[in-house]
Amino acid sequence: MMEQNLATLEEKAIYVLRESKSKFKNVAALWSMGKDSTAMLGLARKAFLGKVPFPVIHIDNGIDFPESYEFRDSLAEKWGMELIVSRSEIKPEMSGFACCGSNKTDALKKTMKEYGFDALIVSIRRDEHGIRAKERYFSPRSRDFKWDYKNQPEELWNNYSSREKGADHLRVHPLLDFNEVDVWNFIKTNKIPINPLYFAKDGYRYRSLGCTHCTVPLKSNADTLDKIMAELRETKVEERSGRQQDKEKEYVMQKLRALGYL
């Protein structure tokens, strides 16, 4: 896996972030405390003079890693972010894991309605999953949160869709063109604070972070940013192989995302 031109990726992501803030009245961003959403907030700070100018939402099922909660609270304070914690229920659902999937979508629906957000910035990347490859920079969601993945709007450089007729809100995806190494390259270059669980300890590290019930560490000795990037350039292991969920299967992921999953 090779990194792309970081300056070009940043330029496009910053343009998308500024467009979303300009075109929509009430914007928020999702933050999982993972590398991608933290990098996205770092990009927002570059786009808006060192500040994150919109609330950040953490969908919390109460069983995230202690390191993640500590990281969330310390960075929110350090960067002066408006943090909204939305509680998610733990109950059986279609992905096979009660901690995540559509349960988090239900919590997000309640928060979006309570605050009246009309745009939601999300840090997904096209290379993460085949279903996410179908996304656009600005992607409409219906009033019941559904995503019509078979009927996506056309997008050309500097000519993005804005408000779609009948849409409840739009999802904004500034990191779509980044790959995993690009994210780490951005984090290293811009000295972005990162969740310590990504660094190897006793021969294991987390490559993709969920909660304590559905995420396992992978064998690794990468305990620095340079070692992580070197490891990724050589590995043939999929990024989300440590996420023990049926939702990672393509047909389940497609159903979940059609219903508004992240």
TAWOZI-V581648 format. One line per field, one symbol per residue. ss: DSSP state (a for helix, b for strand, c for the rest). psi: psi as a letter, one per 40 degrees, with the letter a starting at -180 (. if undefined). burial: b if it has 9 or more other ideal C-beta (glycine too) atoms within 8 Angstrom, else e. A space follows every 50 residues. Layout:
ss=???
psi=???
burial=???
This chain:
ss=cccccaaaaaaaaaaaaaaaaaacccbbbbccccaaaaaaaaaaaaaccc ccccbbbbbbcccccaaaaaaaaaaaaaccccbbbbbccccccccccccc caaaaaaaaaaaaaacccbbbccccccccccaaacccbbbbccccccccc cccccbccbcccccccccbbbbcccccccaaaaaaaaaaccccccaaacc bccbbcccccccccbccbbcccccaaaaaaaaaaccccaaaabccaaaca aaaaaaaacccc
psi=hiiahddddddddddddddddddidgiiihheeidddddddddddddffe ihfiihhhhheefiidddddddddddddefihhhhhhhihiiadeeheda bdddddddddddddefheihhifiidedidddeeiidhhiiidfeihgee giiihihegiibhhheidiihhgeedeiaddddddddddefhiiheeehi hfeiihdhhbaeeehiiihiegeiddddddddediehidfeehgideeid ddddddddeei.
burial=eebbebeebbebbbbbbbbbbeebebbbbbbbbbbbbbbbbbbbbbebee ebebbbbbbbbeebbebbbebbeebbeebebebbebebebeebebebebb bbbbbbbbbbbbeebebbbbbbbbbbeebebbeebbbbbbbbeebbbbbe ebbebeeeebbeebeebebbbbbbbbbbbbbbbbbbbbeeebeebebbbb eeebbbbbbbbebbbebbebebeeeebbbbbbbeeeeeebbbbebebbee ebbbbbbbbbbe
